[in-house]
């Protein structure tokens, strides 16, 4: 992974490819690399859909190796949704394949002179870029089918659907899973719109003939890898809960904790949540001959995904994740798993962030466009996005714009990005992360739910403001580092509880690269990533006023606890004072 592939899509005569050494970016991976390139090369005040923005794809430091769980891809740019820096993270096969092809990053630069759509093909023999307007306004599933027909079934695809082509704020970028299904998305921040603005519909990767990346100290790497796998397997979350019920195991947990945002964040419990819980979902998947335990990429041992079949036993979508089930489920007052699964399929096909779209539908319900609980009407709203109607373009631009268009006050966004599936009044640590992360509202930026609710890495009372600043700060630092390794964020459960598992991660990096990193060095990496991101946002015009939750979280009391968000603004301003 010593090369960076730069593609100028606006070059005279068509896209121009330049392969350059990693140079000043050598030794960086994942989020550390995407945020460094964006912060150094993208003018903070540029238009996110303009020629000056860049779209960066970067596998992690351990991607393409035998290290378990190392298949995450970072996608970076200036976000058309938030107006700030963005790193959006996806599973699937792309990171592993890109790393084995020897690339630390792909950087899409410039802007095409016309509306020609391109496909980029990368394999061991090199790179080719071909115009293909037959792909226009196709969904991700059809795009992948066409690529399979043309290039065979040993490929991996990175693609956008209709939403990306329309350059909508909720547009995602799809990565294919092991079965070549476009189900793993870099969802947050409208990164798909930036790919659409570059005129690229699909990137086809083929690592046939390429070897697994090898460590500088193979024996030490193998030893550390065994400790790593053992630690993940013995932790109750990564070894039992997630493999059995997927991420949706959290539905009953958060509902019981009174932190499950229901009907556009009105209350913290959904009376019929058991109908859409992970336990119910897993049983239904098995009954219909799907799978309740499945990995999104080779080398995944947590296996928190699955396969969701329809009532006729035919494949519909991957197992809808907790965030998706909440966003299109409890958040909208919908308790029908088949409807939620169909919404998930539509989002994946059109290329939409399920969190943003579920929150948007909730805001539309709040506005009175359709009633809460009306699943068929919700499905029809999402279909409007795929059709590209005027209403669909409003909805596909996200919850913030939809709230403005329809005069809604209760709009759950920070930096214009929709809040995920934890009410910050009942889980105050995650509220701090939502408010202060450079990414906008994002649970993965510093998953305080682990300590507030699951009691992983200790316990901080979720209903008290005490200790939440330190908790979020430390988790944001750790997360930025983990996102740079290519590791799935779910490894954090074992890393937080098991010092030997954390050490094994450091030992794998050291053995692979011939380094002598310590835990302090890992923390320093996380801090440097956050520093780059924060500095970009300041130059883009962000102030402390953007590090705030919407007013209604301080004013409206949340049932069943009767609480508001009570972390003080002046304390939020200290999160990055390390």
Secondary structure as GFF3:
##gff-version 3
##sequence-region A 1 578
A	DSSP	beta_strand	3	8	.	.	.	ID=ss1
A	DSSP	beta_strand	16	21	.	.	.	ID=ss2
A	DSSP	three_ten_helix	23	25	.	.	.	ID=ss3
A	DSSP	alpha_helix	30	41	.	.	.	ID=ss4
A	DSSP	beta_strand	55	59	.	.	.	ID=ss5
A	DSSP	beta_strand	73	78	.	.	.	ID=ss6
A	DSSP	beta_strand	85	90	.	.	.	ID=ss7
A	DSSP	alpha_helix	94	100	.	.	.	ID=ss8
A	DSSP	beta_strand	103	109	.	.	.	ID=ss9
A	DSSP	beta_strand	118	123	.	.	.	ID=ss10
A	DSSP	beta_strand	126	131	.	.	.	ID=ss11
A	DSSP	three_ten_helix	133	135	.	.	.	ID=ss12
A	DSSP	alpha_helix	140	151	.	.	.	ID=ss13
A	DSSP	beta_strand	156	159	.	.	.	ID=ss14
A	DSSP	alpha_helix	162	165	.	.	.	ID=ss15
A	DSSP	beta_strand	173	175	.	.	.	ID=ss16
A	DSSP	beta_strand	184	186	.	.	.	ID=ss17
A	DSSP	three_ten_helix	188	190	.	.	.	ID=ss18
A	DSSP	alpha_helix	191	197	.	.	.	ID=ss19
A	DSSP	beta_strand	200	205	.	.	.	ID=ss20
A	DSSP	alpha_helix	218	234	.	.	.	ID=ss21
A	DSSP	alpha_helix	236	236	.	.	.	ID=ss22
A	DSSP	pi_helix	237	241	.	.	.	ID=ss23
A	DSSP	alpha_helix	242	245	.	.	.	ID=ss24
A	DSSP	three_ten_helix	247	249	.	.	.	ID=ss25
A	DSSP	alpha_helix	250	256	.	.	.	ID=ss26
A	DSSP	three_ten_helix	273	276	.	.	.	ID=ss27
A	DSSP	alpha_helix	278	287	.	.	.	ID=ss28
A	DSSP	beta_strand	291	294	.	.	.	ID=ss29
A	DSSP	beta_strand	305	309	.	.	.	ID=ss30
A	DSSP	beta_strand	315	318	.	.	.	ID=ss31
A	DSSP	alpha_helix	322	328	.	.	.	ID=ss32
A	DSSP	three_ten_helix	330	332	.	.	.	ID=ss33
A	DSSP	alpha_helix	337	350	.	.	.	ID=ss34
A	DSSP	alpha_helix	354	366	.	.	.	ID=ss35
A	DSSP	alpha_helix	375	387	.	.	.	ID=ss36
A	DSSP	alpha_helix	390	395	.	.	.	ID=ss37
A	DSSP	alpha_helix	399	405	.	.	.	ID=ss38
A	DSSP	beta_strand	413	414	.	.	.	ID=ss39
A	DSSP	beta_strand	417	418	.	.	.	ID=ss40
A	DSSP	alpha_helix	428	436	.	.	.	ID=ss41
A	DSSP	three_ten_helix	443	445	.	.	.	ID=ss42
A	DSSP	alpha_helix	449	452	.	.	.	ID=ss43
A	DSSP	alpha_helix	468	485	.	.	.	ID=ss44
A	DSSP	three_ten_helix	489	491	.	.	.	ID=ss45
A	DSSP	alpha_helix	492	497	.	.	.	ID=ss46
A	DSSP	alpha_helix	499	513	.	.	.	ID=ss47
A	DSSP	alpha_helix	519	539	.	.	.	ID=ss48
A	DSSP	three_ten_helix	544	546	.	.	.	ID=ss49
A	DSSP	alpha_helix	552	555	.	.	.	ID=ss50
A	DSSP	alpha_helix	569	572	.	.	.	ID=ss51
###
